[in-house]
Amino acid sequence: MLDKQLIVGVYDDGDNLLSAVKKLRKKGVEIFDCYTPYPVHHLDVEMGVKRSNLTVGAFLCGMMGFFSGLLLQFYMMTNHLHTFKSWPMIIGGKPQDYTMVPSMVPVTFELTILFTAFGIGILFFAKSKMIHGKIAEIIDPRQTDDLLFLAVEPEELSKISRSELDSVMNENGAIEIRERNMDGVEVPAKVEERVEKAEKAEEVELSQEEQTERLSLIKSVLGEASVEGKDDLKKISGVGPVYEEKLNSIGIYTFEQVSKLTPESIKAIEELTKYFPGRIEREDWIGQAKNLMG
């Protein structure tokens, strides 16, 4: 999923997210997934997620524990399982036959619970493929904090126009609409004003002298860094593998450098890399870099 292209609506309220999902589903749009830092009741139902089969697995594990508890006690404390050559344990004058079943309830109950708990835990991790060392599939760091995300695949635009999709998201409380491209870079939704600014930025060709001037400005503000001490800039929301290479090419390698950005140096970076104007401030690269340094 990390390299999936998605259209993402950002919400700060669970009810708004739920409302947007309902409206989109009514229009025939399939929701790729929703990412929330806390449970949103009935969200799975509105998304059309099928009921999990883990309950069946839990029942089977519980039955295994139930019969294991009975077998263990019959083997240890009665005379009926002669095949196993057991030596019955006489405790508290309990009868050594099937009439002692009521006294077996506590142990049988505990083993049923034990097998169910461990069994459903193992099944959950196996089904989710959550093994040690697996990279978390996070489309935005804020999904683990206080924001909720609704993701739709571009293929769904055959059922609804992009403008209508944006309209439904905005009408139901979206505070932001983003696109996540195949490089894992999140880019702002193509609202007319932003597209116009981006196109103008791409049209500007800097001369060699202007490029040198801007590189000198960046170096004087951010300082120098080397490849040996580079940080993983992809951890900053909005920076993917491709753009990380562009930042490296102009001498930006560390979180410390990013934390020192000024309006002048940001403008120089945007002009050198043909980046969306204003996006660095909107995504608070400086704040993100300081947090990552910590």
PAFIDREN-420154 format. One record per residue (C-alpha): x, y, z; residue in one letter. Coordinates in pm, 1 decimal, decimal comma, m for minus. Each point is the difference from the previous one (the first is absolute). Layout:
<recs>
+----------+----------+----------+------+
:       xx :       yy :       zz : code :
+----------+----------+----------+------+
:        X :        Y :        Z :    A :
...
+----------+----------+----------+------+
</recs>
This chain:
<recs>
+----------+----------+----------+------+
:       xx :       yy :       zz : code :
+----------+----------+----------+------+
:      0,0 :      0,0 :      0,0 :    M :
:    297,2 :    231,2 :     53,6 :    L :
:     29,8 :     62,5 :   m375,1 :    D :
:   m374,5 :     36,5 :    m57,4 :    K :
:   m136,9 :    309,1 :   m173,1 :    Q :
:   m285,3 :    143,7 :    206,3 :    L :
:   m223,5 :    302,9 :     40,1 :    I :
:    m15,1 :     77,3 :    371,2 :    V :
:   m246,3 :    211,0 :    199,0 :    G :
:    122,5 :    124,1 :    339,6 :    V :
:   m245,8 :     39,5 :    289,5 :    Y :
:     21,6 :    112,0 :    360,9 :    D :
:   m335,5 :   m145,5 :    108,7 :    D :
:   m117,1 :   m362,1 :     m9,0 :    G :
:   m363,1 :     91,5 :    m72,3 :    D :
:    104,4 :    202,9 :   m304,7 :    N :
:    208,5 :   m290,6 :   m128,4 :    L :
:   m292,8 :   m238,3 :     49,0 :    L :
:   m234,8 :    238,9 :   m181,4 :    S :
:    239,2 :     29,8 :   m297,2 :    A :
:     30,0 :   m378,5 :    m25,3 :    V :
:   m380,2 :    m35,8 :     m2,6 :    K :
:    m43,4 :    261,7 :   m274,8 :    K :
:    273,6 :   m148,4 :   m220,2 :    L :
:   m133,2 :   m354,6 :     41,9 :    R :
:   m347,6 :    119,3 :   m104,7 :    K :
:    155,8 :    133,0 :   m319,8 :    K :
:    154,3 :   m342,5 :    m68,4 :    G :
:    357,1 :     91,2 :     99,1 :    V :
:    199,3 :   m277,4 :    166,3 :    E :
:    211,0 :    119,7 :    292,9 :    I :
:    356,4 :   m131,5 :    m19,8 :    F :
:     54,6 :     41,3 :    375,5 :    D :
:    m37,9 :    235,6 :    294,8 :    C :
:    282,2 :     75,0 :    243,2 :    Y :
:    m91,0 :    118,2 :    349,2 :    T :
:    196,2 :     38,6 :    326,4 :    P :
:   m303,6 :   m120,6 :    197,6 :    Y :
:   m307,1 :   m219,2 :    m72,8 :    P :
:   m287,1 :    162,0 :   m190,1 :    V :
:   m316,8 :   m194,3 :     77,1 :    H :
:   m185,8 :   m150,1 :   m300,1 :    H :
:    275,0 :    110,5 :   m241,3 :    L :
:     67,0 :   m359,8 :   m108,4 :    D :
:   m370,4 :    m51,7 :    m74,1 :    V :
:    m25,9 :    317,6 :   m208,2 :    E :
:    316,2 :    m94,0 :   m191,3 :    M :
:   m148,8 :   m338,6 :    m84,8 :    G :
:    267,6 :   m194,9 :    187,9 :    V :
:   m109,4 :   m360,0 :     51,3 :    K :
:    m23,8 :   m144,3 :    348,7 :    R :
:    327,6 :   m153,9 :    112,2 :    S :
:     32,2 :   m380,1 :     26,7 :    N :
:    216,7 :     39,3 :    309,3 :    L :
:   m305,6 :    m73,2 :    214,1 :    T :
:    m17,5 :   m347,6 :   m154,9 :    V :
:    369,9 :    m47,7 :     74,1 :    G :
:    m56,6 :    115,9 :    358,5 :    A :
:   m282,7 :   m252,5 :     41,8 :    F :
:    213,3 :   m287,0 :   m131,5 :    L :
:    290,5 :     96,1 :    225,3 :    C :
:   m239,8 :     19,0 :    295,3 :    G :
:   m134,3 :   m348,8 :    m76,9 :    M :
:    355,0 :   m131,1 :    m17,0 :    M :
:     68,0 :    144,0 :    345,4 :    G :
:   m330,9 :   m134,9 :    133,8 :    F :
:     64,6 :   m358,3 :   m107,2 :    F :
:    366,1 :     21,4 :    102,3 :    S :
:   m108,7 :     98,7 :    349,8 :    G :
:   m241,8 :   m291,9 :     27,6 :    L :
:    247,4 :   m250,6 :   m145,0 :    L :
:    277,1 :    117,3 :    231,5 :    L :
:   m212,8 :    m40,3 :    311,2 :    Q :
:   m156,3 :   m330,1 :   m102,0 :    F :
:    347,8 :   m134,9 :    m66,6 :    Y :
:    147,0 :    125,2 :    328,4 :    M :
:   m286,7 :    m55,9 :    241,3 :    M :
:   m220,4 :   m294,6 :   m107,3 :    T :
:     28,8 :   m372,0 :    m51,4 :    N :
:   m169,8 :      2,2 :   m339,3 :    H :
:    288,9 :     63,3 :   m236,6 :    L :
:    180,3 :   m329,2 :     69,0 :    H :
:    162,7 :      9,5 :   m343,3 :    T :
:    227,3 :    279,6 :    117,3 :    F :
:     90,5 :   m184,9 :    321,7 :    K :
:    m70,2 :    311,9 :    205,5 :    S :
:     37,3 :     10,9 :    376,5 :    W :
:   m317,4 :    168,0 :    133,0 :    P :
:     54,7 :    286,7 :    241,4 :    M :
:   m241,4 :     m2,8 :    292,2 :    I :
:    m44,8 :    361,2 :    112,7 :    I :
:   m252,0 :    110,4 :    260,3 :    G :
:   m187,8 :   m328,3 :    m17,5 :    G :
:   m125,3 :     69,4 :   m351,2 :    K :
:   m149,2 :   m302,1 :   m179,7 :    P :
:    221,4 :   m164,4 :   m261,5 :    Q :
:   m266,6 :    m30,7 :   m269,2 :    D :
:   m217,4 :    215,0 :   m225,8 :    Y :
:   m198,9 :    137,4 :    295,0 :    T :
:    294,7 :    232,3 :     75,2 :    M :
:    m72,1 :    206,6 :   m315,9 :    V :
:   m133,8 :    303,4 :    199,1 :    P :
:    334,5 :     29,6 :    178,3 :    S :
:    173,1 :     15,5 :   m340,5 :    M :
:   m173,9 :    321,9 :    m99,0 :    V :
:    265,3 :    250,1 :    129,1 :    P :
:    294,6 :   m162,4 :   m179,6 :    V :
:   m203,3 :    m61,9 :   m316,8 :    T :
:   m119,2 :    362,0 :     m1,9 :    F :
:    352,2 :    139,6 :     46,0 :    E :
:    145,1 :   m214,0 :   m279,4 :    L :
:   m284,0 :    102,2 :   m231,1 :    T :
:     80,2 :    367,8 :     62,7 :    I :
:    375,2 :    m58,6 :    m31,8 :    L :
:    m22,8 :   m181,4 :   m333,5 :    F :
:   m245,8 :    259,4 :   m135,0 :    T :
:    216,7 :    298,0 :     97,6 :    A :
:    325,7 :   m138,6 :   m136,1 :    F :
:   m167,2 :   m157,0 :   m302,5 :    G :
:   m177,8 :    313,1 :   m119,7 :    I :
:    317,6 :    203,5 :     58,3 :    G :
:    206,1 :   m236,1 :   m215,6 :    I :
:   m271,4 :    m14,0 :   m267,8 :    L :
:    m27,9 :    379,3 :     m7,8 :    F :
:    372,6 :     52,6 :    m52,3 :    F :
:     13,6 :   m280,5 :   m258,3 :    A :
:   m296,9 :    139,9 :   m195,1 :    K :
:    136,1 :    355,8 :     11,9 :    S :
:    353,9 :   m118,4 :    m83,6 :    K :
:    124,0 :    215,5 :    285,8 :    M :
:    338,4 :   m160,0 :     42,1 :    I :
:    310,1 :    144,2 :    162,8 :    H :
:    180,3 :    240,5 :   m229,4 :    G :
:   m297,7 :     81,2 :   m221,5 :    K :
:     m6,8 :    362,2 :   m116,4 :    I :
:   m311,1 :    185,7 :    111,9 :    A :
:   m220,8 :    112,2 :   m287,8 :    E :
:    m59,3 :    360,2 :    102,7 :    I :
:   m130,9 :    243,5 :   m258,8 :    I :
:     48,5 :    296,2 :    235,0 :    D :
:    156,7 :     22,1 :    349,6 :    P :
:   m305,3 :    192,6 :    120,7 :    R :
:   m215,8 :   m312,7 :    m31,8 :    Q :
:    160,0 :   m121,4 :    324,6 :    T :
:    m69,8 :    328,0 :    179,2 :    D :
:   m319,8 :    200,9 :    m42,7 :    D :
:   m113,3 :    m12,1 :   m364,2 :    L :
:   m204,9 :   m247,4 :   m202,4 :    L :
:     54,3 :    m92,2 :   m366,1 :    F :
:   m237,3 :   m124,7 :   m267,7 :    L :
:    177,6 :   m156,2 :   m299,1 :    A :
:   m151,1 :    m57,6 :   m345,2 :    V :
:    173,7 :   m154,3 :   m301,5 :    E :
:     13,6 :    209,6 :   m320,9 :    P :
:   m177,5 :   m286,2 :   m182,5 :    E :
:   m317,9 :    102,1 :    184,2 :    E :
:     m6,4 :    323,4 :   m202,8 :    L :
:   m173,7 :   m203,2 :   m270,6 :    S :
:   m305,8 :      2,2 :    230,2 :    K :
:     24,5 :    358,7 :    119,8 :    I :
:    174,8 :    309,7 :   m133,3 :    S :
:    299,4 :    140,6 :    185,9 :    R :
:   m178,4 :    327,4 :     67,7 :    S :
:   m300,2 :   m187,1 :    143,6 :    E :
:    228,4 :   m215,8 :    214,3 :    L :
:    171,9 :    310,1 :    139,2 :    D :
:   m338,2 :    163,3 :     53,6 :    S :
:   m135,6 :   m294,4 :    202,9 :    V :
:    313,6 :     m8,4 :    215,4 :    M :
:     m2,4 :    375,4 :     60,5 :    N :
:   m374,6 :     15,3 :     73,9 :    E :
:     47,6 :   m266,1 :    266,6 :    N :
:    275,0 :    177,8 :    188,1 :    G :
:    326,9 :    m85,6 :   m177,6 :    A :
:    266,4 :    243,3 :    116,6 :    I :
:    232,5 :   m103,8 :   m281,2 :    E :
:     m1,2 :   m213,1 :   m315,9 :    I :
:    327,1 :   m152,4 :   m113,8 :    R :
:    134,7 :   m229,4 :   m266,4 :    E :
:    249,2 :   m272,2 :     80,6 :    R :
:    200,1 :    m88,0 :   m309,8 :    N :
:    191,3 :   m317,4 :    m85,5 :    M :
:    318,6 :    130,8 :    164,6 :    D :
:   m182,0 :     23,6 :    332,2 :    G :
:     12,5 :    381,0 :    m18,3 :    V :
:   m310,9 :    180,8 :    112,8 :    E :
:    m87,9 :    295,4 :   m220,6 :    V :
:   m281,4 :    252,2 :     46,9 :    P :
:   m325,8 :    m53,6 :   m183,4 :    A :
:      3,3 :    179,8 :   m334,0 :    K :
:   m213,4 :    296,2 :     77,6 :    V :
:     13,7 :    254,4 :   m284,2 :    E :
:    199,0 :    259,7 :    190,4 :    E :
:    271,3 :   m246,4 :    106,6 :    R :
:     30,1 :   m150,7 :   m346,4 :    V :
:     41,1 :    345,2 :   m148,7 :    E :
:    274,2 :     85,5 :    249,9 :    K :
:    176,2 :   m331,1 :    m58,2 :    A :
:     m9,1 :     43,5 :   m376,2 :    E :
:    145,8 :    349,3 :     31,0 :    K :
:    275,2 :   m133,0 :    225,2 :    A :
:     85,5 :   m268,3 :   m255,8 :    E :
:     16,4 :    258,0 :   m278,4 :    E :
:    269,6 :    202,7 :    177,9 :    V :
:    343,1 :   m108,4 :   m117,7 :    E :
:    285,4 :    122,5 :    216,0 :    L :
:    327,6 :    102,0 :   m155,7 :    S :
:    322,3 :   m156,3 :    120,5 :    Q :
:     79,3 :    315,6 :    194,7 :    E :
:   m342,9 :     m1,7 :    167,7 :    E :
:     34,6 :   m366,3 :     91,9 :    Q :
:    340,3 :     66,1 :    156,7 :    T :
:   m143,0 :    294,7 :    191,8 :    E :
:   m283,3 :   m208,9 :    144,7 :    R :
:    230,8 :   m288,4 :     87,2 :    L :
:    225,1 :    243,4 :    186,5 :    S :
:   m299,8 :    136,9 :    189,2 :    L :
:   m110,7 :   m351,6 :    101,7 :    I :
:    353,7 :    m88,4 :    108,8 :    K :
:     40,6 :    317,6 :    207,5 :    S :
:   m333,5 :    m51,6 :    180,6 :    V :
:     m5,4 :   m377,6 :     47,0 :    L :
:    370,2 :    m70,1 :     25,4 :    G :
:    187,1 :   m286,6 :   m159,3 :    E :
:    m58,6 :   m373,4 :     41,4 :    A :
:    144,6 :   m313,5 :   m158,3 :    S :
:   m142,0 :   m321,6 :   m137,4 :    V :
:    162,9 :   m193,2 :    284,6 :    E :
:   m215,1 :    169,4 :    263,7 :    G :
:   m322,9 :     18,6 :   m201,4 :    K :
:   m340,5 :    m60,4 :    156,9 :    D :
:   m294,1 :   m178,7 :   m158,9 :    D :
:   m185,1 :    308,2 :   m127,5 :    L :
:   m285,3 :   m223,3 :   m123,1 :    K :
:   m121,6 :     m3,8 :    361,4 :    K :
:   m118,0 :    357,8 :    m57,6 :    I :
:   m357,6 :     m3,1 :   m125,3 :    S :
:      9,8 :    119,4 :   m360,8 :    G :
:    348,1 :   m128,6 :    m83,0 :    V :
:     29,7 :   m315,0 :   m209,0 :    G :
:    301,9 :   m180,7 :   m148,9 :    P :
:      4,2 :    217,7 :   m312,6 :    V :
:    m19,9 :    332,6 :    182,5 :    Y :
:    251,9 :   m116,1 :    261,6 :    E :
:    251,6 :    m36,9 :   m283,1 :    E :
:    m76,4 :    355,4 :   m114,5 :    K :
:     58,7 :    133,5 :    351,9 :    L :
:    325,6 :   m193,3 :     23,3 :    N :
:    109,2 :    142,8 :   m335,9 :    S :
:    m16,5 :    355,2 :    140,1 :    I :
:    182,7 :    m92,9 :    320,6 :    G :
:   m288,2 :    m75,1 :    237,8 :    I :
:     61,8 :   m327,6 :    183,5 :    Y :
:   m109,3 :     32,5 :    363,1 :    T :
:   m299,4 :     82,6 :    218,6 :    F :
:    211,7 :    269,1 :    168,9 :    E :
:     39,0 :    182,9 :   m331,4 :    Q :
:   m375,0 :    m17,5 :    m68,0 :    V :
:    m72,6 :    135,2 :    349,7 :    S :
:    198,6 :    315,6 :    m87,9 :    K :
:   m209,7 :     90,6 :   m306,1 :    L :
:    m96,8 :    364,6 :    m46,4 :    T :
:   m252,2 :    154,6 :   m244,0 :    P :
:    286,9 :    104,1 :   m230,2 :    E :
:    163,8 :   m344,2 :     m1,6 :    S :
:   m336,9 :   m170,4 :    m52,1 :    I :
:    m66,0 :    216,6 :   m304,9 :    K :
:    345,6 :    m86,3 :   m133,1 :    A :
:    m67,7 :   m372,9 :     45,7 :    I :
:   m334,9 :     28,2 :   m178,3 :    E :
:    158,7 :    179,8 :   m294,3 :    E :
:    288,6 :   m244,8 :    m28,4 :    L :
:   m208,7 :   m315,0 :     31,4 :    T :
:   m322,0 :    120,5 :   m170,3 :    K :
:   m195,4 :    m79,1 :    316,5 :    Y :
:   m358,6 :    104,3 :     76,5 :    F :
:     15,4 :    356,1 :    141,2 :    P :
:   m102,1 :     26,7 :    364,5 :    G :
:    m18,7 :   m372,7 :     58,7 :    R :
:    305,0 :    m16,2 :    225,7 :    I :
:   m160,7 :    249,0 :    240,9 :    E :
:   m342,0 :   m168,7 :    m18,2 :    R :
:    144,9 :   m337,1 :     92,1 :    E :
:    219,2 :    155,1 :    268,8 :    D :
:    325,1 :   m161,5 :   m107,6 :    W :
:    184,4 :    200,7 :    264,0 :    I :
:   m217,4 :   m136,5 :    283,1 :    G :
:     17,3 :   m353,3 :   m138,3 :    Q :
:    380,2 :     19,2 :    m24,9 :    A :
:     31,6 :    121,4 :    360,1 :    K :
:   m219,0 :   m286,3 :    121,7 :    N :
:    202,3 :   m252,8 :   m198,6 :    L :
:    322,2 :    142,3 :    142,7 :    M :
:   m141,9 :    m69,2 :    346,7 :    G :
+----------+----------+----------+------+
</recs>
